[in-house]
Amino acid sequence: MPIASMPAARLLGLLDLTSLGEDDTPDRIRALCAAARTPHGLPAAVCVYPEHVTAAREALAGTAVKVATVVNFPDGGDDPQRIARETRRAIAAGADEIDMVLPWRALRAGDAARARAGVDACRAACGPDIGLKLILETGELAEPALIRQASELGLDAGVDFLKTSTGKVPVNATADAAAVMLDAIAGRGGRCGFKAAGGIRTPADAQVYLDLAQARLGDGWVDPARFRIGASALFDAILAEAGG
């Protein structure tokens, strides 16, 4: 479906409204959560640093908006114990979803087992009730074969979403990387979701990823349980087009 003809409520419902600034404060996060309560609909989630999860949870009380946070972020280290510890703390603070950075350096160096151990640690800490999005950092993996390997690793580990990027490296979401990830997801029956993040600022930018997903998995597959876009500028652009 062309985004131009997509109701604002549907498009907003695919967003993880994100604020991952080093200068974020509880008041800034509360303001973000207040802005999320638009007359046109709600985002799927608000994504913030772990120290702001509690503020976001309180500010979003009474809504269906999920609170997402980041783990092993943005460096993608390979210490499973650290990953598990960060995950448990985030969940205790009130997180509904965890966006974890894959130990991509380990994978790129040929140590897939080390990378998988980090993902397994996070999956175990999340349990069955907390959603896990695995950030592949595709701009750093770069090679399609590595992006495919990372995707398959995440699928084998039972993550709920494959996510492109942290937004903290020079190359973030790209159509080429997304195509590789979505091909892997489609090859497993579309049971895992997909999230694009990093540099997606306009509805036209978002349309690229929507088209890629629909071409492989169908328009009916695209819903908040399986397709997300992490953004902040895009949120503002959608509201501007919808009339504020």
KOLDREN-538557 format. One record per residue (C-alpha): residue number from 1; x, z, y. Coordinates in nm, 3 decimals. Example, Ala and Ser with C-alpha at 12.3 -4.5 7.8 and 13.67 -1.06 7.14 Angstrom:
BEGIN
seq->1	xx->1.230	zz->0.780	yy->-0.450
seq->2	xx->1.367	zz->0.714	yy->-0.106
This chain:
BEGIN
seq->1	xx->0.000	zz->0.000	yy->0.000
seq->2	xx->0.139	zz->-0.089	yy->0.343
seq->3	xx->0.205	zz->0.224	yy->0.545
seq->4	xx->0.029	zz->0.065	yy->0.840
seq->5	xx->-0.298	zz->0.088	yy->0.643
seq->6	xx->-0.225	zz->0.425	yy->0.481
seq->7	xx->-0.425	zz->0.713	yy->0.628
seq->8	xx->-0.206	zz->0.956	yy->0.820
seq->9	xx->-0.323	zz->1.239	yy->0.595
seq->10	xx->-0.194	zz->1.061	yy->0.285
seq->11	xx->0.143	zz->0.982	yy->0.439
seq->12	xx->0.182	zz->1.333	yy->0.580
seq->13	xx->0.101	zz->1.467	yy->0.235
seq->14	xx->0.407	zz->1.293	yy->0.093
seq->15	xx->0.648	zz->1.463	yy->0.335
seq->16	xx->0.882	zz->1.754	yy->0.295
seq->17	xx->0.902	zz->1.854	yy->0.661
seq->18	xx->1.264	zz->1.956	yy->0.687
seq->19	xx->1.479	zz->2.172	yy->0.911
seq->20	xx->1.831	zz->2.234	yy->0.783
seq->21	xx->2.015	zz->2.293	yy->1.107
seq->22	xx->2.305	zz->2.534	yy->1.125
seq->23	xx->2.148	zz->2.679	yy->1.441
seq->24	xx->1.801	zz->2.733	yy->1.292
seq->25	xx->1.643	zz->3.069	yy->1.370
seq->26	xx->1.334	zz->3.244	yy->1.231
seq->27	xx->1.148	zz->3.160	yy->1.552
seq->28	xx->1.241	zz->2.793	yy->1.520
seq->29	xx->1.117	zz->2.789	yy->1.161
seq->30	xx->0.792	zz->2.959	yy->1.260
seq->31	xx->0.743	zz->2.690	yy->1.525
seq->32	xx->0.810	zz->2.420	yy->1.265
seq->33	xx->0.550	zz->2.572	yy->1.034
seq->34	xx->0.299	zz->2.593	yy->1.318
seq->35	xx->0.359	zz->2.224	yy->1.390
seq->36	xx->0.295	zz->2.146	yy->1.023
seq->37	xx->-0.070	zz->2.247	yy->1.069
seq->38	xx->-0.175	zz->1.912	yy->1.216
seq->39	xx->-0.531	zz->1.787	yy->1.268
seq->40	xx->-0.437	zz->1.485	yy->1.057
seq->41	xx->-0.329	zz->1.674	yy->0.746
seq->42	xx->-0.050	zz->1.886	yy->0.604
seq->43	xx->0.291	zz->1.802	yy->0.463
seq->44	xx->0.354	zz->1.865	yy->0.095
seq->45	xx->0.625	zz->2.118	yy->0.175
seq->46	xx->0.845	zz->2.264	yy->0.444
seq->47	xx->1.214	zz->2.269	yy->0.348
seq->48	xx->1.441	zz->2.528	yy->0.510
seq->49	xx->1.760	zz->2.719	yy->0.442
seq->50	xx->1.726	zz->3.017	yy->0.204
seq->51	xx->1.758	zz->3.274	yy->0.482
seq->52	xx->1.442	zz->3.132	yy->0.641
seq->53	xx->1.224	zz->3.115	yy->0.330
seq->54	xx->1.049	zz->3.444	yy->0.405
seq->55	xx->0.966	zz->3.340	yy->0.762
seq->56	xx->0.831	zz->3.008	yy->0.639
seq->57	xx->0.628	zz->3.174	yy->0.365
seq->58	xx->0.466	zz->3.409	yy->0.616
seq->59	xx->0.401	zz->3.132	yy->0.870
seq->60	xx->0.237	zz->2.906	yy->0.610
seq->61	xx->0.012	zz->3.175	yy->0.464
seq->62	xx->-0.334	zz->3.043	yy->0.387
seq->63	xx->-0.222	zz->2.681	yy->0.348
seq->64	xx->-0.134	zz->2.472	yy->0.043
seq->65	xx->0.204	zz->2.379	yy->0.193
seq->66	xx->0.488	zz->2.467	yy->-0.042
seq->67	xx->0.808	zz->2.633	yy->0.073
seq->68	xx->1.119	zz->2.450	yy->-0.045
seq->69	xx->1.478	zz->2.554	yy->-0.001
seq->70	xx->1.826	zz->2.434	yy->-0.090
seq->71	xx->2.076	zz->2.561	yy->-0.346
seq->72	xx->2.441	zz->2.466	yy->-0.401
seq->73	xx->2.404	zz->2.301	yy->-0.063
seq->74	xx->2.554	zz->2.095	yy->0.078
seq->75	xx->2.883	zz->2.103	yy->-0.110
seq->76	xx->2.762	zz->2.047	yy->-0.466
seq->77	xx->2.998	zz->2.300	yy->-0.624
seq->78	xx->3.027	zz->2.336	yy->-1.000
seq->79	xx->2.990	zz->2.712	yy->-1.056
seq->80	xx->2.681	zz->2.766	yy->-1.274
seq->81	xx->2.674	zz->3.139	yy->-1.204
seq->82	xx->2.669	zz->3.084	yy->-0.829
seq->83	xx->2.395	zz->2.824	yy->-0.868
seq->84	xx->2.181	zz->3.056	yy->-1.080
seq->85	xx->2.235	zz->3.346	yy->-0.840
seq->86	xx->2.138	zz->3.141	yy->-0.534
seq->87	xx->1.832	zz->3.011	yy->-0.716
seq->88	xx->1.710	zz->3.355	yy->-0.819
seq->89	xx->1.753	zz->3.487	yy->-0.465
seq->90	xx->1.561	zz->3.195	yy->-0.317
seq->91	xx->1.274	zz->3.244	yy->-0.558
seq->92	xx->1.266	zz->3.617	yy->-0.489
seq->93	xx->1.237	zz->3.537	yy->-0.117
seq->94	xx->0.929	zz->3.324	yy->-0.186
seq->95	xx->1.047	zz->2.968	yy->-0.253
seq->96	xx->0.810	zz->2.741	yy->-0.448
seq->97	xx->1.060	zz->2.457	yy->-0.487
seq->98	xx->1.437	zz->2.436	yy->-0.516
seq->99	xx->1.638	zz->2.136	yy->-0.393
seq->100	xx->1.971	zz->2.172	yy->-0.574
seq->101	xx->2.280	zz->1.961	yy->-0.512
seq->102	xx->2.422	zz->1.813	yy->-0.831
seq->103	xx->2.788	zz->1.901	yy->-0.896
seq->104	xx->2.859	zz->1.540	yy->-0.812
seq->105	xx->3.235	zz->1.575	yy->-0.777
seq->106	xx->3.253	zz->1.695	yy->-1.137
seq->107	xx->3.045	zz->1.399	yy->-1.250
seq->108	xx->3.251	zz->1.155	yy->-1.044
seq->109	xx->3.568	zz->1.299	yy->-1.200
seq->110	xx->3.429	zz->1.236	yy->-1.548
seq->111	xx->3.318	zz->1.589	yy->-1.632
seq->112	xx->2.950	zz->1.530	yy->-1.699
seq->113	xx->2.929	zz->1.849	yy->-1.905
seq->114	xx->3.033	zz->2.058	yy->-1.606
seq->115	xx->2.778	zz->1.886	yy->-1.386
seq->116	xx->2.506	zz->1.936	yy->-1.646
seq->117	xx->2.591	zz->2.306	yy->-1.680
seq->118	xx->2.511	zz->2.358	yy->-1.312
seq->119	xx->2.178	zz->2.180	yy->-1.343
seq->120	xx->2.089	zz->2.373	yy->-1.657
seq->121	xx->2.167	zz->2.701	yy->-1.479
seq->122	xx->1.929	zz->2.614	yy->-1.199
seq->123	xx->1.658	zz->2.489	yy->-1.434
seq->124	xx->1.675	zz->2.811	yy->-1.634
seq->125	xx->1.657	zz->3.024	yy->-1.319
seq->126	xx->1.357	zz->2.825	yy->-1.194
seq->127	xx->1.161	zz->2.873	yy->-1.513
seq->128	xx->0.839	zz->2.678	yy->-1.568
seq->129	xx->0.669	zz->2.761	yy->-1.239
seq->130	xx->0.925	zz->2.663	yy->-0.973
seq->131	xx->0.978	zz->2.295	yy->-0.897
seq->132	xx->1.335	zz->2.164	yy->-0.916
seq->133	xx->1.453	zz->1.864	yy->-0.717
seq->134	xx->1.804	zz->1.747	yy->-0.807
seq->135	xx->2.000	zz->1.603	yy->-0.513
seq->136	xx->2.233	zz->1.336	yy->-0.652
seq->137	xx->2.424	zz->1.272	yy->-0.328
seq->138	xx->2.414	zz->0.902	yy->-0.401
seq->139	xx->2.624	zz->0.808	yy->-0.099
seq->140	xx->2.918	zz->0.996	yy->-0.250
seq->141	xx->2.862	zz->0.871	yy->-0.605
seq->142	xx->2.837	zz->0.521	yy->-0.456
seq->143	xx->2.864	zz->0.320	yy->-0.779
seq->144	xx->2.534	zz->0.215	yy->-0.940
seq->145	xx->2.663	zz->0.318	yy->-1.283
seq->146	xx->2.737	zz->0.670	yy->-1.157
seq->147	xx->2.400	zz->0.693	yy->-0.984
seq->148	xx->2.234	zz->0.588	yy->-1.309
seq->149	xx->2.438	zz->0.843	yy->-1.504
seq->150	xx->2.344	zz->1.118	yy->-1.257
seq->151	xx->1.979	zz->1.017	yy->-1.281
seq->152	xx->1.984	zz->1.026	yy->-1.661
seq->153	xx->2.159	zz->1.363	yy->-1.652
seq->154	xx->1.883	zz->1.506	yy->-1.436
seq->155	xx->1.610	zz->1.354	yy->-1.650
seq->156	xx->1.770	zz->1.496	yy->-1.964
seq->157	xx->1.785	zz->1.838	yy->-1.798
seq->158	xx->1.413	zz->1.831	yy->-1.721
seq->159	xx->1.423	zz->1.832	yy->-1.341
seq->160	xx->1.097	zz->1.766	yy->-1.160
seq->161	xx->1.236	zz->1.526	yy->-0.898
seq->162	xx->1.545	zz->1.317	yy->-0.844
seq->163	xx->1.643	zz->1.326	yy->-0.476
seq->164	xx->1.882	zz->1.089	yy->-0.305
seq->165	xx->2.082	zz->1.292	yy->-0.058
seq->166	xx->2.155	zz->1.608	yy->0.138
seq->167	xx->2.148	zz->1.430	yy->0.472
seq->168	xx->2.487	zz->1.589	yy->0.541
seq->169	xx->2.719	zz->1.304	yy->0.436
seq->170	xx->2.798	zz->0.968	yy->0.600
seq->171	xx->2.580	zz->0.763	yy->0.361
seq->172	xx->2.244	zz->0.910	yy->0.267
seq->173	xx->1.932	zz->0.741	yy->0.129
seq->174	xx->1.965	zz->0.369	yy->0.063
seq->175	xx->1.731	zz->0.120	yy->-0.098
seq->176	xx->1.993	zz->0.021	yy->-0.355
seq->177	xx->2.047	zz->0.379	yy->-0.473
seq->178	xx->1.674	zz->0.447	yy->-0.478
seq->179	xx->1.616	zz->0.140	yy->-0.694
seq->180	xx->1.862	zz->0.269	yy->-0.954
seq->181	xx->1.699	zz->0.612	yy->-0.955
seq->182	xx->1.347	zz->0.474	yy->-0.978
seq->183	xx->1.447	zz->0.240	yy->-1.261
seq->184	xx->1.572	zz->0.544	yy->-1.453
seq->185	xx->1.251	zz->0.734	yy->-1.380
seq->186	xx->1.037	zz->0.438	yy->-1.487
seq->187	xx->1.241	zz->0.409	yy->-1.806
seq->188	xx->1.128	zz->0.761	yy->-1.899
seq->189	xx->0.763	zz->0.692	yy->-1.834
seq->190	xx->0.746	zz->0.810	yy->-1.473
seq->191	xx->0.721	zz->1.177	yy->-1.565
seq->192	xx->0.987	zz->1.279	yy->-1.310
seq->193	xx->0.930	zz->1.248	yy->-0.938
seq->194	xx->1.144	zz->1.084	yy->-0.668
seq->195	xx->1.243	zz->1.207	yy->-0.323
seq->196	xx->1.421	zz->1.005	yy->-0.056
seq->197	xx->1.601	zz->1.198	yy->0.218
seq->198	xx->1.851	zz->1.127	yy->0.491
seq->199	xx->1.802	zz->0.882	yy->0.777
seq->200	xx->1.433	zz->0.805	yy->0.718
seq->201	xx->1.298	zz->0.820	yy->1.070
seq->202	xx->1.014	zz->0.570	yy->1.102
seq->203	xx->0.716	zz->0.454	yy->0.896
seq->204	xx->0.902	zz->0.126	yy->0.844
seq->205	xx->1.193	zz->0.320	yy->0.692
seq->206	xx->0.954	zz->0.504	yy->0.462
seq->207	xx->0.785	zz->0.179	yy->0.360
seq->208	xx->1.107	zz->0.067	yy->0.189
seq->209	xx->1.095	zz->0.357	yy->-0.056
seq->210	xx->0.720	zz->0.338	yy->-0.104
seq->211	xx->0.751	zz->-0.030	yy->-0.196
seq->212	xx->1.031	zz->0.041	yy->-0.443
seq->213	xx->0.827	zz->0.311	yy->-0.615
seq->214	xx->0.507	zz->0.110	yy->-0.625
seq->215	xx->0.684	zz->-0.196	yy->-0.766
seq->216	xx->0.815	zz->0.004	yy->-1.060
seq->217	xx->0.548	zz->0.266	yy->-1.118
seq->218	xx->0.230	zz->0.149	yy->-0.945
seq->219	xx->0.043	zz->0.267	yy->-0.638
seq->220	xx->-0.138	zz->0.532	yy->-0.839
seq->221	xx->0.193	zz->0.699	yy->-0.924
seq->222	xx->0.266	zz->0.773	yy->-0.559
seq->223	xx->0.130	zz->1.118	yy->-0.487
seq->224	xx->0.284	zz->1.446	yy->-0.367
seq->225	xx->0.348	zz->1.562	yy->-0.723
seq->226	xx->0.579	zz->1.265	yy->-0.784
seq->227	xx->0.686	zz->1.108	yy->-0.455
seq->228	xx->0.829	zz->1.280	yy->-0.149
seq->229	xx->1.020	zz->1.189	yy->0.163
seq->230	xx->1.234	zz->1.451	yy->0.331
seq->231	xx->1.222	zz->1.408	yy->0.706
seq->232	xx->1.159	zz->1.555	yy->1.047
seq->233	xx->1.166	zz->1.255	yy->1.283
seq->234	xx->0.929	zz->1.069	yy->1.050
seq->235	xx->0.678	zz->1.351	yy->1.081
seq->236	xx->0.680	zz->1.312	yy->1.459
seq->237	xx->0.649	zz->0.933	yy->1.429
seq->238	xx->0.345	zz->0.959	yy->1.201
seq->239	xx->0.174	zz->1.195	yy->1.443
seq->240	xx->0.254	zz->0.967	yy->1.736
seq->241	xx->0.094	zz->0.672	yy->1.559
seq->242	xx->-0.206	zz->0.884	yy->1.458
seq->243	xx->-0.261	zz->0.992	yy->1.816
seq->244	xx->-0.083	zz->1.326	yy->1.830
